Amino acid sequence: ALGEQQDIATIIFTSGTTGEPKGVMLSHRNFIFQLEQLPKVIPFYTGERWLSVLPVWHSFERILQYVIVSQASTIAYSKPIGKILLVDLQRVNPAWMGSVPRIWEAVKNGIYQNVKTKSPIARALFHFFVWVGANHATAMNLLTNRMPQFNKRYRIVDVLLGIIPTLILWPFTLLGHVLVFKTIKKKFGHSFRAGVSGGGSMPSNVDRFFKAIGITLLDGYGLTETAPVIGLRDIRHQVPETVSPLPLTEIKIVDEQGRNVPPGKKGVIMARGEQVMQGYYKRPDLTKAIIDENGWLNTGDIGVWTHRGEYAIKGRVKDTIVLSGGENVEPVPIEARLRESEYIEQAVVVGQDQKYLSALIVCDTKAIEMYVKQNAIPYMARFDICELPEVSELLTSEIAEQVSAKNGFKSYERINRFAILKHSFKVGQELSAKQEVMRHKINELYKKEIQALFTN
C-alpha cells in the first residue's frame, strides 16, 4: 500500500561539508520510485553481474544494491584499491561497476603509471592513440548532436566541423583499439558494459580518457537527501559534462533571488520528486532550511543548464571562495585541473577572504620518484623526495601550466603559492566515505600550513 511505502526505511547520518551530523529520513517510497525510473534511462538486463566496491551503507551504493536485486542480478564484492580492484574485474567479469569519481580517476592514473614503464615506442603509441580517440569522440559528438550546449550551437556548423575529422580519425581509432586499448579493456573483463559514477561530478579529463579508450562511464548526480539519484546520463544519448533529470523529477536552477536562470548561467540546483527525503531526524529547523513549503529541496550545488535540458554540476555553494577583492571562485574545477598533472595526487584550493588563491598539494610520490631518476637528480633516501628544490620547481611549472588562461582560467583563479603535504589523504580524516575532500577537516588539520601561505 502507498501508505506503507511512506514508512521510514532507513536513517542515514551525514555530516556533509559542515561536520554537523544530520539524520536523513528516507522512506521505502523514496527508493521504490528510483527503481521504477532508473530502467527508463539505463536498459538493465536480468541476471547481469555487478562489481561492488563502495561501503554498502553509502546512499549511492545502497541504490545500486537495490537495482541489482530488483533486476535479479548478481553482486560480487571487491575493494576500491587499485591492485585488488583490477584483479577482481578480470576474475568476476562484471557487466557493471558503480564507483565514485576519485576511484575512476585512480584507475586512469594507474594506467598512465603503467604506461610509463613501457618502451619509448609503446609510450608514444599510447599517447598518440589516446589523442586520436579523444578527438574522434569529439568529432562524433559534433556529428551526432551530442555536444553540451551551454551556448547555443548550430546543427549545420557542428556537422561540417565533425564530418571530416570523423572520417580521417576513424581508421586510426580502430588501429588504436587493436594495438593498445584492447589490452587495457581486457582488464575490465569481456562483459563490461559501463561504469556508473556517482557521489560527485566526474572530472572532464577522466570522462574524455575513458571515452577515448572505448569504455563507457555514465555520470550520475544526487544527494543522500534524495536517496540519492536526481540526475543521470542516458546511456543511449551520452552528452559529455552533463546529466539529465531523472524521469518524473523536477529540476530548476535559480539565482540568489530565486529566479530561474537561463542556459549557460550558474545558479543553485533545486530538486523536487518522490525521492526527496521526509526530513532530518528530530531537526525540523534544518529540514525547513533545506526544503521549502512547495517541496523544493535546495541541493546546495551550483549548476548550469544546457539549451537542450541537460545540466552540469559546477561546484558547491558552501565551497565557493570569495577573495578580498570580491571575486567568487569555484575551487572544484581548479582542483580537478591540478590533478590532471601526473605529479599531483590531490589538491585543495584555499583563499577565503584573501587577496589571492593558494593550494595544498599532495604529490604523486611514484611519479616524482620516476622524474627524479630520469633526470639524475641526487637526493638522500632519508629525506622526503617531494621537498627537493627541483621538485618544487617542477610543481610550480605544472601548476602554472594547468591553471592558466589557455585552459580557460581567469587571472584571479591562478594559484600564487602552494604547500606540499607529506601524506596522502585518508578516508575518515581528510576524505569522506565517497572519497570527497572534507574542507572543514582540511581547514582544521592544516590550519598552520594554510596560514603560512598567506603570510608575507
Backbone torsions as a table, in degrees:
resi	resn	phi	psi	omega
1	ALA	NA	149.8	-178.3
2	LEU	-62.0	-36.5	179.0
3	GLY	-60.9	-39.6	178.1
4	GLU	-69.3	-33.0	177.8
5	GLN	-63.3	-26.9	-179.7
6	GLN	-78.7	-7.7	176.4
7	ASP	-63.0	150.0	-179.7
8	ILE	-69.4	128.3	178.3
9	ALA	-93.3	-34.1	-175.6
10	THR	-161.9	158.5	170.7
11	ILE	-124.4	117.0	179.5
12	ILE	-107.6	122.6	179.1
13	PHE	-87.9	129.5	-179.2
14	THR	-135.0	140.9	179.1
15	SER	-100.7	-13.5	179.7
16	GLY	57.8	-142.2	-179.3
17	THR	-93.5	-6.5	-174.5
18	THR	-93.5	-24.7	-177.9
19	GLY	90.2	-5.5	179.3
20	GLU	-89.7	116.3	-178.4
21	PRO	-63.4	134.2	177.9
22	LYS	-134.0	132.3	-179.6
23	GLY	-88.9	109.6	-179.0
24	VAL	-84.1	115.8	-179.1
25	MET	-89.7	112.4	-178.9
26	LEU	-113.7	135.7	-178.1
27	SER	-94.5	167.5	174.2
28	HIS	-59.2	-38.0	-178.7
29	ARG	-64.2	-36.5	178.1
30	ASN	-54.4	-42.7	-179.2
31	PHE	-79.3	-42.4	-178.2
32	ILE	-61.1	-38.9	178.6
33	PHE	-54.8	-43.7	-178.3
34	GLN	-71.5	-33.7	176.7
35	LEU	-65.3	-25.3	176.5
36	GLU	-78.9	-34.4	-171.7
37	GLN	-93.2	-35.2	-174.7
38	LEU	-59.0	-39.7	178.1
39	PRO	-63.4	-16.2	176.4
40	LYS	-72.5	-23.2	-178.1
41	VAL	-99.9	-37.4	179.4
42	ILE	-122.8	116.9	178.4
43	PRO	-76.9	91.5	177.7
44	PHE	-74.4	154.5	175.3
45	TYR	-115.4	141.4	179.3
46	THR	-62.5	138.2	174.0
47	GLY	83.6	12.1	178.7
48	GLU	-75.8	162.7	-178.5
49	ARG	-109.3	132.9	179.8
50	TRP	-115.9	144.8	172.1
51	LEU	-104.3	124.5	-177.9
52	SER	-105.0	127.4	-178.0
53	VAL	-127.2	-5.0	-176.8
54	LEU	-101.5	159.7	175.8
55	PRO	-57.6	134.3	-173.5
56	VAL	-69.7	-15.9	178.2
57	TRP	-86.3	-10.1	179.9
58	HIS	-68.8	140.8	-173.2
59	SER	-61.1	-37.4	179.5
60	PHE	-67.6	-47.2	178.7
61	GLU	-65.0	-33.5	-178.7
62	ARG	-64.2	-43.8	179.5
63	ILE	-68.1	-32.6	175.5
64	LEU	-62.3	-43.0	179.9
65	GLN	-62.3	-41.3	179.2
66	TYR	-65.6	-39.6	177.4
67	VAL	-61.5	-45.0	-178.5
68	ILE	-60.2	-47.7	-179.9
69	VAL	-64.2	-42.3	-178.0
70	SER	-64.9	-24.0	-179.9
71	GLN	-98.0	11.9	-179.7
72	ALA	53.6	43.0	-177.8
73	SER	-108.6	-180.0	-172.4
74	THR	-111.3	139.9	176.9
75	ILE	-109.8	128.6	171.6
76	ALA	-118.3	132.2	-173.5
77	TYR	-99.7	135.1	177.2
78	SER	-133.8	-161.7	178.4
79	LYS	-132.0	149.5	-179.7
80	PRO	-79.7	50.4	179.3
81	ILE	-120.3	124.9	-170.8
82	GLY	-41.1	-58.4	-174.8
83	LYS	-63.7	-42.4	-179.7
84	ILE	-68.0	-44.0	-176.8
85	LEU	-61.7	-46.8	-177.6
86	LEU	-65.2	-38.8	177.3
87	VAL	-64.7	-44.1	-178.6
88	ASP	-67.7	-33.0	177.3
89	LEU	-59.0	-41.9	-179.9
90	GLN	-74.3	-37.5	-179.5
91	ARG	-69.7	-45.9	-174.6
92	VAL	-79.8	-33.5	-179.6
93	ASN	56.5	58.5	-175.6
94	PRO	-78.8	161.6	171.5
95	ALA	-87.6	-28.7	-174.2
96	TRP	-139.1	152.9	167.8
97	MET	-146.5	129.4	175.8
98	GLY	-100.2	136.9	-179.2
99	SER	-158.3	175.5	179.7
100	VAL	-96.4	158.8	-176.9
101	PRO	-54.0	-36.6	-176.8
102	ARG	-62.4	-34.7	179.4
103	ILE	-72.2	-41.8	175.9
104	TRP	-61.7	-37.6	177.4
105	GLU	-64.0	-40.7	179.1
106	ALA	-65.7	-38.2	177.2
107	VAL	-62.6	-44.9	177.7
108	LYS	-59.5	-47.6	-179.0
109	ASN	-63.7	-36.8	177.8
110	GLY	-62.7	-39.3	177.5
111	ILE	-63.9	-42.8	179.4
112	TYR	-65.3	-39.8	178.3
113	GLN	-63.5	-40.2	178.9
114	ASN	-64.6	-38.5	179.8
115	VAL	-63.9	-33.2	-178.3
116	LYS	-65.1	-18.1	178.7
117	THR	-87.5	-5.9	-178.1
118	LYS	-83.4	176.6	179.5
119	SER	-69.0	159.4	178.6
120	PRO	-55.4	-37.4	-179.8
121	ILE	-67.4	-43.0	179.4
122	ALA	-63.7	-40.7	178.5
123	ARG	-63.7	-43.9	-179.2
124	ALA	-63.0	-42.2	178.8
125	LEU	-63.1	-43.0	179.9
126	PHE	-58.8	-52.9	-176.8
127	HIS	-65.0	-36.2	178.6
128	PHE	-64.2	-46.3	-176.5
129	PHE	-73.9	-27.4	172.1
130	VAL	-64.4	-43.1	177.6
131	TRP	-61.2	-45.6	179.5
132	VAL	-61.2	-48.0	-178.0
133	GLY	-61.5	-41.6	-179.5
134	ALA	-66.7	-42.1	-178.9
135	ASN	-73.0	-33.4	175.8
136	HIS	-66.6	-39.3	178.2
137	ALA	-62.9	-41.4	177.6
138	THR	-64.0	-42.6	178.8
139	ALA	-62.8	-40.4	177.7
140	MET	-65.6	-36.8	176.8
141	ASN	-63.4	-39.3	176.9
142	LEU	-63.8	-42.7	-175.1
143	LEU	-72.0	-33.3	-174.5
144	THR	-104.3	14.4	174.9
145	ASN	63.5	45.3	179.7
146	ARG	-123.1	25.7	174.8
147	MET	-85.7	140.1	177.5
148	PRO	-67.0	127.4	-174.8
149	GLN	-103.1	68.2	173.7
150	PHE	-69.7	-32.9	168.3
151	ASN	-113.1	150.3	-176.6
152	LYS	-60.5	129.7	178.5
153	ARG	-111.7	157.4	-178.7
154	TYR	-114.8	124.8	-170.2
155	ARG	-57.2	-45.5	-176.2
156	ILE	-64.1	-37.2	179.0
157	VAL	-66.8	-43.9	179.6
158	ASP	-62.0	-40.8	179.5
159	VAL	-63.4	-44.2	179.8
160	LEU	-64.5	-37.5	179.2
161	LEU	-71.9	-28.7	-173.3
162	GLY	-94.1	-26.6	-168.9
163	ILE	-68.2	-43.6	-177.6
164	ILE	-69.5	-48.7	176.5
165	PRO	-59.0	-35.6	178.6
166	THR	-61.1	-46.5	-178.6
167	LEU	-67.5	-39.9	-177.7
168	ILE	-70.7	-42.5	-173.4
169	LEU	-84.4	-16.6	-175.6
170	TRP	-55.5	-50.8	-179.8
171	PRO	-64.4	-34.3	177.5
172	PHE	-68.0	-34.4	177.1
173	THR	-63.9	-44.6	177.4
174	LEU	-61.0	-42.5	179.6
175	LEU	-64.0	-39.8	179.0
176	GLY	-62.4	-38.3	178.7
177	HIS	-68.1	-33.8	179.6
178	VAL	-75.0	-44.8	-173.1
179	LEU	-84.0	-31.6	-170.5
180	VAL	-125.4	-57.7	-166.4
181	PHE	-76.7	-22.7	178.2
182	LYS	-58.3	-40.3	179.6
183	THR	-66.9	-41.2	179.5
184	ILE	-65.9	-44.5	-178.1
185	LYS	-64.3	-27.8	177.1
186	LYS	-61.2	-28.0	-179.4
187	LYS	-67.7	-17.5	177.7
188	PHE	-94.1	1.1	-176.6
189	GLY	88.9	167.6	-176.2
190	HIS	-93.0	-0.2	-178.9
191	SER	-111.3	6.1	-171.6
192	PHE	-68.0	119.3	178.9
193	ARG	-92.3	-47.9	-177.4
194	ALA	-168.9	157.1	169.0
195	GLY	-103.8	144.7	177.3
196	VAL	-112.0	122.5	-178.3
197	SER	-107.0	130.8	178.9
198	GLY	-146.5	177.7	179.7
199	GLY	83.9	7.7	-179.8
200	GLY	163.3	161.5	-177.7
201	SER	-76.8	136.2	-179.5
202	MET	-71.3	123.5	175.7
203	PRO	-58.4	138.1	-174.4
204	SER	-62.8	-32.9	-179.8
205	ASN	-68.0	-33.7	176.8
206	VAL	-68.8	-43.9	177.6
207	ASP	-57.1	-47.9	-178.0
208	ARG	-64.1	-40.8	-177.2
209	PHE	-62.9	-50.3	-178.1
210	PHE	-66.0	-34.1	175.2
211	LYS	-64.6	-39.1	-178.4
212	ALA	-63.5	-36.6	-176.6
213	ILE	-93.7	1.6	172.7
214	GLY	90.4	21.7	177.1
215	ILE	-111.1	128.1	-176.0
216	THR	-85.6	127.4	171.4
217	LEU	-119.0	132.9	177.4
218	LEU	-108.8	120.2	-179.1
219	ASP	-84.0	132.1	177.2
220	GLY	-118.4	163.3	-178.5
221	TYR	-144.1	139.0	176.4
222	GLY	175.5	-174.8	-179.0
223	LEU	-136.5	162.0	172.0
224	THR	-57.2	-37.3	-178.2
225	GLU	-67.1	-11.5	178.3
226	THR	-119.6	19.0	166.0
227	ALA	63.6	23.4	-10.2
228	PRO	-115.2	-5.1	-163.3
229	VAL	-82.3	127.5	170.0
230	ILE	-128.4	-4.8	177.6
231	GLY	-154.8	147.8	-178.7
232	LEU	-159.7	144.2	176.5
233	ARG	-79.2	126.9	-178.9
234	ASP	-71.3	124.9	-177.2
235	ILE	-63.8	-23.2	-178.0
236	ARG	-87.9	-12.5	178.7
237	HIS	-148.9	81.7	-172.8
238	GLN	-87.4	111.9	177.5
239	VAL	-104.6	112.5	-175.8
240	PRO	-58.9	150.7	177.0
241	GLU	74.6	-1.7	-172.7
242	THR	-129.7	165.7	166.5
243	VAL	-130.8	163.9	175.8
244	SER	-114.4	150.3	177.7
245	PRO	-57.4	138.6	173.8
246	LEU	-60.3	141.2	179.6
247	PRO	-51.0	142.6	-178.8
248	LEU	62.3	21.6	175.1
249	THR	-115.4	129.1	179.4
250	GLU	-94.3	133.9	176.7
251	ILE	-127.1	136.0	168.9
252	LYS	-137.3	151.2	179.5
253	ILE	-120.8	122.7	-170.2
254	VAL	-125.4	157.3	175.9
255	ASP	-88.2	-171.5	-175.9
256	GLU	-64.1	-22.3	178.6
257	GLN	-93.0	3.8	179.5
258	GLY	82.5	11.3	179.9
259	ARG	-88.9	141.7	177.3
260	ASN	-62.1	133.8	179.5
261	VAL	-94.8	151.4	178.8
262	PRO	-77.9	166.3	176.2
263	PRO	-54.5	142.4	179.4
264	GLY	89.0	-9.0	-179.5
265	LYS	-108.5	140.0	-179.2
266	LYS	-77.4	147.4	175.4
267	GLY	-163.8	-179.1	-179.7
268	VAL	-89.0	133.8	-179.2
269	ILE	-81.4	126.4	175.2
270	MET	-114.9	142.3	-177.2
271	ALA	-132.4	146.4	176.1
272	ARG	-144.7	130.8	-179.6
273	GLY	175.7	177.0	-176.0
274	GLU	-74.5	-4.5	176.7
275	GLN	-92.3	-3.8	-179.6
276	VAL	-71.6	135.0	-175.3
277	MET	-57.0	164.5	174.4
278	GLN	-77.4	-23.5	180.0
279	GLY	145.5	-179.0	176.2
280	TYR	-89.5	136.1	-176.3
281	TYR	-58.4	117.6	177.8
282	LYS	57.3	25.3	177.5
283	ARG	-134.2	69.4	178.6
284	PRO	-61.7	-26.9	178.7
285	ASP	-65.4	-43.2	178.4
286	LEU	-71.5	-33.1	177.3
287	THR	-63.7	-45.7	-179.7
288	LYS	-63.6	-30.8	-178.1
289	ALA	-72.7	-22.9	-175.4
290	ILE	-109.3	-24.3	179.2
291	ILE	-119.9	122.2	-177.2
292	ASP	-83.5	-179.9	-174.6
293	GLU	-66.9	-16.8	178.9
294	ASN	-97.7	7.4	176.6
295	GLY	86.8	6.6	178.9
296	TRP	-81.0	126.0	178.3
297	LEU	-96.7	127.8	176.2
298	ASN	-81.8	110.1	-176.1
299	THR	-72.4	-22.5	-175.1
300	GLY	78.7	3.9	179.4
301	ASP	-100.1	149.8	176.9
302	ILE	-96.5	130.2	-177.8
303	GLY	-134.8	168.7	178.7
304	VAL	-139.0	130.1	174.9
305	TRP	-78.1	149.5	163.7
306	THR	-93.8	173.6	179.0
307	HIS	-76.5	-5.5	-179.6
308	ARG	-114.0	8.2	173.6
309	GLY	96.7	1.6	168.1
310	GLU	-83.0	168.5	174.7
311	TYR	-143.5	157.9	-179.2
312	ALA	-120.9	148.2	178.4
313	ILE	-94.7	127.2	-175.1
314	LYS	-115.2	4.8	178.4
315	GLY	141.5	-174.1	178.4
316	ARG	-111.3	140.8	179.0
317	VAL	-57.7	-43.8	-177.6
318	LYS	-72.9	-16.0	178.0
319	ASP	-84.5	-17.0	-176.1
320	THR	-56.9	128.6	178.1
321	ILE	-97.4	126.8	177.2
322	VAL	-107.4	114.7	179.6
323	LEU	-76.5	165.3	-176.6
324	SER	-64.4	-20.6	177.4
325	GLY	-84.8	0.3	177.6
326	GLY	93.4	-1.4	180.0
327	GLU	-73.3	133.3	175.9
328	ASN	-93.9	127.3	-176.5
329	VAL	-124.2	130.5	173.4
330	GLU	-93.3	114.7	-174.9
331	PRO	-72.9	-27.1	-172.0
332	VAL	-60.0	-48.6	178.6
333	PRO	-62.1	-34.2	178.8
334	ILE	-67.3	-44.9	179.9
335	GLU	-63.4	-39.8	178.4
336	ALA	-63.4	-38.3	179.1
337	ARG	-68.2	-40.3	178.7
338	LEU	-61.7	-38.3	-179.6
339	ARG	-70.6	-9.9	174.5
340	GLU	-69.7	-20.6	174.0
341	SER	-68.3	133.4	-179.8
342	GLU	-67.3	-12.9	-176.6
343	TYR	-98.0	-1.8	-177.5
344	ILE	-117.6	117.4	179.0
345	GLU	-82.6	-42.2	-177.9
346	GLN	-149.3	149.2	179.2
347	ALA	-145.4	140.4	175.9
348	VAL	-129.9	121.5	-179.7
349	VAL	-86.4	135.0	179.2
350	VAL	-131.7	162.4	178.8
351	GLY	151.9	15.5	-179.6
352	GLN	-55.2	126.8	177.7
353	ASP	65.3	16.1	178.2
354	GLN	-103.4	172.0	-179.2
355	LYS	-78.2	-22.9	-174.6
356	TYR	-149.0	170.8	177.8
357	LEU	-94.6	147.8	172.1
358	SER	-131.9	178.3	-178.6
359	ALA	-147.9	145.8	168.7
360	LEU	-96.6	127.5	-173.5
361	ILE	-119.1	131.7	169.8
362	VAL	-106.5	120.3	-178.5
363	CYS	-72.3	151.4	166.2
364	ASP	-86.4	97.0	-170.1
365	THR	-58.3	-41.3	-178.9
366	LYS	-63.0	-43.1	179.2
367	ALA	-66.7	-38.4	178.4
368	ILE	-65.6	-43.0	178.8
369	GLU	-60.2	-41.7	179.2
370	MET	-65.2	-39.3	178.4
371	TYR	-63.4	-43.9	-179.1
372	VAL	-63.4	-42.5	-179.9
373	LYS	-68.0	-43.4	-178.4
374	GLN	-64.5	-29.0	-179.0
375	ASN	-101.3	8.9	176.6
376	ALA	51.8	45.0	178.8
377	ILE	-87.4	120.5	-178.4
378	PRO	-74.4	141.4	174.0
379	TYR	-158.4	159.0	-179.7
380	MET	-96.3	132.5	-172.3
381	ALA	-57.8	-29.7	-176.0
382	ARG	-77.4	-7.9	178.2
383	PHE	-98.2	153.4	178.0
384	ASP	-68.8	121.6	-176.1
385	ILE	-62.9	-28.1	-179.0
386	CYS	-73.7	-9.5	179.8
387	GLU	-91.2	-2.0	178.7
388	LEU	-63.1	140.7	178.0
389	PRO	-57.0	-36.7	-179.5
390	GLU	-65.7	-33.5	178.1
391	VAL	-71.3	-40.0	176.9
392	SER	-60.3	-41.6	177.8
393	GLU	-64.7	-41.6	178.5
394	LEU	-59.9	-47.2	-179.0
395	LEU	-66.1	-37.6	176.9
396	THR	-58.9	-44.2	179.6
397	SER	-66.5	-42.5	-179.3
398	GLU	-63.9	-43.3	-178.9
399	ILE	-64.4	-43.7	179.7
400	ALA	-65.0	-35.1	-179.9
401	GLU	-70.8	-43.4	-176.6
402	GLN	-72.1	-47.5	-177.6
403	VAL	-100.4	83.3	-174.3
404	SER	-138.9	168.3	-179.3
405	ALA	-62.3	-36.0	-177.5
406	LYS	-67.2	-20.9	176.6
407	ASN	-97.1	12.1	172.6
408	GLY	91.4	10.7	-179.3
409	PHE	-95.5	144.4	178.7
410	LYS	-79.9	164.3	-176.2
411	SER	-60.3	-37.8	-178.5
412	TYR	-78.1	-5.4	177.2
413	GLU	-92.3	-3.0	-178.7
414	ARG	-76.7	154.0	-178.2
415	ILE	-91.4	117.3	-178.0
416	ASN	-84.5	-39.4	-178.7
417	ARG	-139.9	158.4	176.9
418	PHE	-147.6	156.3	175.7
419	ALA	-122.7	138.4	179.7
420	ILE	-94.7	123.4	177.6
421	LEU	-90.1	147.2	-171.0
422	LYS	-85.0	-17.1	-174.2
423	HIS	-128.0	149.4	174.0
424	SER	-68.3	152.7	177.9
425	PHE	-71.0	146.8	-178.9
426	LYS	-122.2	145.8	175.2
427	VAL	-64.1	131.8	-178.3
428	GLY	95.9	-17.0	175.1
429	GLN	-109.5	-80.1	178.2
430	GLU	-90.3	-21.8	-174.2
431	LEU	-112.8	147.2	173.8
432	SER	-79.7	178.3	179.6
433	ALA	-61.6	-29.6	177.6
434	LYS	-93.0	17.6	172.8
435	GLN	63.3	31.9	171.0
436	GLU	-95.5	146.8	178.9
437	VAL	-65.4	129.2	174.4
438	MET	-96.0	102.2	-171.0
439	ARG	-65.4	-33.5	179.0
440	HIS	-65.4	-33.9	177.3
441	LYS	-71.4	-40.8	178.5
442	ILE	-58.9	-44.6	-179.2
443	ASN	-63.3	-32.5	178.4
444	GLU	-76.6	-48.2	-173.7
445	LEU	-70.0	-32.4	-174.3
446	TYR	-120.6	37.1	-178.3
447	LYS	-58.3	-45.1	-178.2
448	LYS	-65.8	-42.9	-179.6
449	GLU	-64.1	-38.5	179.8
450	ILE	-67.3	-44.6	179.1
451	GLN	-59.8	-39.3	-178.6
452	ALA	-64.5	-28.8	179.9
453	LEU	-68.2	-19.9	-177.9
454	PHE	-116.5	18.5	177.2
455	THR	-105.8	125.1	-179.6
456	ASN	-71.6	NA	NA
